[in-house]
Amino acid sequence: MADKRNVTIGNSDLSVFPLSLGGNVFGWTADEQQSFAVLDAYAAGGGNFIDTADAYSAWVDGNSGGESETIIGRWLKSRGNRDRIVVATKVGSHPDRKGLRADNVKAAAEDSLRRLQTDHIDLYYTHYDDPGVPVEEFLGALDELVREGKVRHIAASNITSERLEEALDASDREGLVKYVALQPHYNLVSRSTYEGPLAAAAARHGLSAVPYFALASGFLTGKYRPQGTAVESQRAASAAKYLEDPRGPRVLEALDAVAAAHGVEVATVALAWLAAQPTVAAPIASARTVEQLPALLAVADLALTPEELATLTAASD
């Protein structure tokens, strides 16, 4: 039975938990055993929406890409829960399958299906735009995958509003499968990449946003503070840069106040602000350990007041 807290992605038939579990840490900072524990806890908490990419985690010494998909595939097979999980992955960034040429898209999809040990991908993203490839070419390849039943719906990550409009126009004109969602870099301290033309285009066409870096590399968990203690994390440097921006401490102060009022974690409030923004369906956040999960899952049960949302937005302006 679907969770009553679930949301629908765009105009698709995908009903998802309002927090997508990021798979970038699987095979990187979380080994297979840790990853399985996190995945089990996420599913036990009502979660059903897992986000990964064929390239995760090729940046790690000794990895070649596909590690995250492989771990997720083993978990799905061992738990026998494939029909209850919405799996999103991406094409175009694997070291051996870069770009969006039609033959590459189709070959990369077969690679992902094999690693995920499944016969279909629920939501398939173009990971980065490939400006040298006409939109009709990669949409045609994606359309074939959908008609073959290997992909249910398609989406776009890291795309400009201009290229998005071009792709949507081509889908209408050529009768090809159409994007139902976007995956932008968007959070309480990084708003300019999405708010504006891209968000307007999403709203106009009924697309959902599934933002990545929803917690700003951990900064919005509140564990990085001015004159605070050093935090042992792969993302410490990325998160610390927000403290150098005057908005960073202001946002933390506002988050602290709202979190205290609700008796929840700072991270939960940051995710709830994002989930409340127009077009946003389900922010993406990753957990390296089971202990990090409750604050993420709690976003499904936290509704911020209009005043609280306004306070947080003003702090980040």
C-alpha positions as CSV (number, residue, x, y, z in Angstrom):
1,M,0.0,0.0,0.0
2,A,1.3,3.5,-0.9
3,D,2.5,5.7,1.9
4,K,0.0,8.5,2.3
5,R,2.9,10.9,2.6
6,N,4.1,10.0,-0.9
7,V,4.2,12.6,-3.7
8,T,3.9,12.1,-7.5
9,I,6.8,12.9,-9.8
10,G,5.5,15.4,-12.5
11,N,2.8,13.9,-14.6
12,S,4.2,10.4,-14.2
13,D,2.8,7.4,-12.3
14,L,5.8,7.4,-9.9
15,S,4.6,7.7,-6.3
16,V,7.6,8.4,-4.1
17,F,8.5,9.1,-0.5
18,P,9.3,12.9,-0.1
19,L,13.0,12.2,0.6
20,S,15.1,10.5,-2.0
21,L,18.0,8.5,-0.7
22,G,21.2,9.5,-2.4
23,G,23.4,6.6,-3.5
24,N,26.6,8.5,-4.1
25,V,28.1,7.2,-0.8
26,F,27.5,3.5,-1.6
27,G,30.9,2.1,-2.5
28,W,32.6,5.3,-1.5
29,T,32.3,6.3,2.2
30,A,29.9,3.4,2.9
31,D,31.0,-0.2,2.1
32,E,28.5,-2.8,1.0
33,Q,27.6,-3.9,4.6
34,Q,27.0,-0.2,5.7
35,S,25.1,0.5,2.5
36,F,22.8,-2.4,3.0
37,A,22.1,-1.3,6.6
38,V,21.3,2.3,5.4
39,L,19.1,1.0,2.6
40,D,17.2,-1.4,5.0
41,A,16.6,1.4,7.5
42,Y,15.4,3.8,4.8
43,A,12.9,1.2,3.4
44,A,11.8,0.4,7.0
45,G,11.1,4.1,7.5
46,G,8.8,4.2,4.5
47,G,11.4,5.3,1.9
48,N,11.0,3.9,-1.6
49,F,13.0,6.4,-3.9
50,I,16.7,5.7,-4.4
51,D,18.9,8.0,-6.5
52,T,22.2,6.8,-8.1
53,A,24.2,7.2,-11.3
54,D,26.3,5.0,-13.5
55,A,29.4,7.1,-12.7
56,Y,29.2,6.6,-8.9
57,S,31.8,6.4,-7.6
58,A,34.5,6.5,-10.3
59,W,36.3,9.4,-8.5
60,V,37.5,7.1,-5.8
61,D,41.0,5.5,-6.1
62,G,40.5,1.9,-7.2
63,N,36.9,2.4,-8.4
64,S,35.9,2.4,-12.1
65,G,32.3,3.6,-11.8
66,G,29.1,1.5,-11.3
67,E,29.9,0.6,-7.7
68,S,26.8,2.3,-6.3
69,E,24.5,0.7,-8.9
70,T,26.1,-2.7,-8.1
71,I,25.5,-2.4,-4.4
72,I,21.9,-1.3,-4.9
73,G,21.4,-4.2,-7.3
74,R,22.6,-6.7,-4.8
75,W,20.5,-5.2,-2.1
76,L,17.3,-5.3,-4.3
77,K,18.0,-8.9,-5.2
78,S,18.7,-10.0,-1.7
79,R,15.6,-8.3,-0.3
80,G,13.3,-9.2,-3.1
81,N,11.7,-5.7,-3.0
82,R,12.3,-4.4,-6.6
83,D,8.6,-3.8,-7.2
84,R,8.4,-1.6,-4.1
85,I,11.4,0.6,-4.9
86,V,11.6,3.5,-7.4
87,V,15.1,3.4,-8.8
88,A,16.5,6.5,-10.4
89,T,19.9,6.4,-12.2
90,K,21.7,8.6,-14.7
91,V,23.5,8.3,-18.1
92,G,26.4,10.2,-19.6
93,S,29.1,10.4,-17.0
94,H,30.5,6.9,-16.6
95,P,34.2,7.0,-17.6
96,D,33.6,4.4,-20.3
97,R,30.2,5.8,-21.4
98,K,30.5,9.5,-21.5
99,G,28.1,11.7,-23.5
100,L,24.6,11.4,-24.9
101,R,25.1,9.9,-28.4
102,A,22.3,7.5,-29.1
103,D,24.4,4.4,-29.2
104,N,26.1,5.4,-26.0
105,V,22.8,6.0,-24.2
106,K,21.5,2.6,-25.1
107,A,24.7,0.8,-24.2
108,A,24.9,2.6,-20.9
109,A,21.3,1.7,-20.1
110,E,22.2,-2.0,-20.6
111,D,25.2,-1.6,-18.3
112,S,23.0,0.0,-15.6
113,L,20.3,-2.7,-15.9
114,R,22.9,-5.4,-15.5
115,R,24.5,-3.8,-12.4
116,L,21.1,-3.1,-10.9
117,Q,20.0,-6.7,-11.6
118,T,16.7,-5.4,-12.9
119,D,14.8,-5.3,-16.2
120,H,13.8,-1.7,-15.9
121,I,14.9,1.7,-14.6
122,D,12.0,3.8,-13.1
123,L,13.5,7.2,-13.7
124,Y,16.4,7.7,-16.1
125,Y,18.3,11.0,-16.0
126,T,20.5,12.6,-18.6
127,H,23.3,13.3,-16.0
128,Y,24.8,16.4,-17.8
129,D,23.7,18.0,-21.0
130,D,25.8,17.2,-24.1
131,P,25.6,20.3,-26.2
132,G,27.2,18.7,-29.2
133,V,24.4,16.2,-29.5
134,P,21.0,17.3,-30.9
135,V,18.2,16.8,-28.4
136,E,16.3,14.7,-31.0
137,E,19.2,12.2,-31.0
138,F,19.3,11.4,-27.3
139,L,15.5,11.7,-26.9
140,G,15.1,9.2,-29.7
141,A,17.4,6.7,-27.9
142,L,15.5,7.3,-24.6
143,D,12.2,6.9,-26.4
144,E,13.4,3.5,-27.7
145,L,14.3,2.4,-24.2
146,V,10.9,3.4,-22.9
147,R,9.1,1.6,-25.7
148,E,11.2,-1.5,-25.0
149,G,10.1,-1.3,-21.3
150,K,13.6,-0.8,-20.1
151,V,12.9,2.7,-18.8
152,R,9.6,4.0,-17.4
153,H,10.2,7.7,-17.3
154,I,13.0,10.2,-18.2
155,A,14.4,13.3,-16.5
156,A,17.2,15.8,-16.8
157,S,20.0,16.7,-14.4
158,N,22.2,19.8,-14.8
159,I,20.4,21.4,-17.7
160,T,19.8,25.0,-18.7
161,S,16.3,26.4,-19.1
162,E,17.0,27.0,-22.8
163,R,18.1,23.4,-23.5
164,L,15.2,22.1,-21.4
165,E,12.7,24.0,-23.5
166,E,14.4,22.8,-26.7
167,A,14.1,19.2,-25.5
168,L,10.5,19.5,-24.4
169,D,9.6,21.2,-27.8
170,A,11.3,18.3,-29.6
171,S,9.4,15.7,-27.6
172,D,6.1,17.3,-28.6
173,R,7.1,17.9,-32.2
174,E,8.5,14.4,-32.8
175,G,6.2,12.4,-30.6
176,L,9.0,11.3,-28.3
177,V,9.1,10.5,-24.6
178,K,9.2,13.7,-22.5
179,Y,11.1,14.7,-19.4
180,V,9.0,14.5,-16.2
181,A,11.5,15.8,-13.7
182,L,14.7,17.8,-13.2
183,Q,17.5,17.3,-10.8
184,P,19.0,20.7,-10.0
185,H,21.7,21.8,-7.5
186,Y,19.3,23.5,-5.1
187,N,19.2,24.1,-1.3
188,L,18.7,26.9,1.3
189,V,22.1,28.4,0.7
190,S,22.4,27.7,-3.1
191,R,19.3,29.0,-4.7
192,S,20.3,30.9,-7.8
193,T,21.1,27.9,-10.0
194,Y,17.4,26.8,-9.9
195,E,15.2,29.7,-8.9
196,G,14.4,31.8,-11.9
197,P,14.1,30.6,-15.5
198,L,14.7,26.9,-14.8
199,A,12.1,26.7,-11.9
200,A,9.7,28.7,-14.1
201,A,10.1,26.3,-17.0
202,A,9.5,23.3,-14.6
203,A,6.3,24.9,-13.3
204,R,5.1,25.8,-16.8
205,H,5.5,22.3,-18.0
206,G,4.4,20.4,-14.9
207,L,7.9,18.9,-14.1
208,S,9.0,18.0,-10.6
209,A,12.3,19.0,-9.1
210,V,14.4,16.4,-7.2
211,P,17.2,18.6,-5.9
212,Y,20.7,17.3,-5.2
213,F,23.1,18.8,-2.6
214,A,19.9,19.3,-0.6
215,L,22.0,19.7,2.6
216,A,24.8,21.7,1.0
217,S,27.4,19.0,1.4
218,G,26.4,18.7,5.1
219,F,26.5,22.4,6.0
220,L,22.7,22.4,6.5
221,T,22.9,19.6,9.1
222,G,24.3,22.3,11.5
223,K,27.5,20.4,12.3
224,Y,29.7,23.0,10.7
225,R,29.8,26.1,12.8
226,P,31.7,29.4,13.0
227,Q,34.8,28.8,15.3
228,G,33.5,25.2,15.6
229,T,35.4,22.1,16.1
230,A,36.8,20.3,13.0
231,V,34.5,17.7,11.5
232,E,35.8,14.5,10.1
233,S,34.1,14.2,6.8
234,Q,34.9,13.8,3.1
235,R,32.8,17.0,2.5
236,A,34.2,19.2,5.3
237,A,35.9,21.6,2.8
238,S,32.8,21.9,0.7
239,A,30.6,22.7,3.7
240,A,33.0,25.0,5.4
241,K,32.9,27.5,2.4
242,Y,29.4,28.4,3.4
243,L,30.6,29.8,6.7
244,E,32.7,32.4,4.8
245,D,29.4,33.7,3.2
246,P,27.6,36.1,5.6
247,R,24.4,34.3,4.8
248,G,25.8,31.0,6.2
249,P,25.7,31.9,9.9
250,R,22.4,33.7,9.4
251,V,20.8,30.6,7.9
252,L,22.1,28.4,10.7
253,E,20.6,30.8,13.3
254,A,17.2,30.7,11.6
255,L,17.4,26.9,11.3
256,D,18.3,26.6,15.0
257,A,15.3,28.6,16.0
258,V,12.8,26.7,13.8
259,A,14.3,23.3,14.8
260,A,14.0,24.2,18.5
261,A,10.3,25.2,18.0
262,H,9.5,21.8,16.5
263,G,11.9,19.7,18.5
264,V,13.6,18.3,15.4
265,E,17.1,18.3,13.9
266,V,18.4,21.2,11.9
267,A,18.8,19.0,8.8
268,T,15.1,18.1,9.0
269,V,14.1,21.8,8.8
270,A,16.5,22.5,5.9
271,L,14.9,19.6,4.0
272,A,11.4,20.7,4.9
273,W,12.1,24.3,3.6
274,L,13.3,22.7,0.3
275,A,10.4,20.3,0.0
276,A,8.0,23.2,0.5
277,Q,9.3,25.2,-2.5
278,P,7.3,25.3,-5.7
279,T,7.9,22.3,-8.1
280,V,10.0,20.4,-5.5
281,A,8.8,16.8,-5.0
282,A,11.6,15.1,-3.1
283,P,15.0,16.5,-2.0
284,I,17.9,14.0,-2.3
285,A,20.1,13.4,0.8
286,S,22.6,10.6,1.5
287,A,23.4,8.8,4.7
288,R,26.7,7.1,5.4
289,T,25.4,5.5,8.6
290,V,22.0,4.4,9.9
291,E,22.3,7.0,12.7
292,Q,22.2,9.8,10.1
293,L,18.8,8.6,8.6
294,P,16.2,9.6,11.2
295,A,16.7,13.4,10.6
296,L,16.3,12.8,6.9
297,L,13.2,10.6,7.1
298,A,11.6,13.1,9.5
299,V,11.0,15.6,6.6
300,A,8.0,13.6,5.6
301,D,6.2,14.5,8.9
302,L,7.4,18.2,9.3
303,A,5.2,21.0,7.9
304,L,6.7,24.4,8.4
305,T,4.4,27.4,8.8
306,P,4.3,30.2,6.2
307,E,6.1,32.4,8.7
308,E,8.8,29.9,9.3
309,L,9.3,29.4,5.6
310,A,9.5,33.2,5.1
311,T,12.1,33.5,8.0
312,L,14.3,30.9,6.4
313,T,14.0,32.4,2.9
314,A,14.8,35.9,4.2
315,A,17.9,34.6,6.1
316,S,19.2,33.1,2.8
317,D,18.4,36.1,0.6
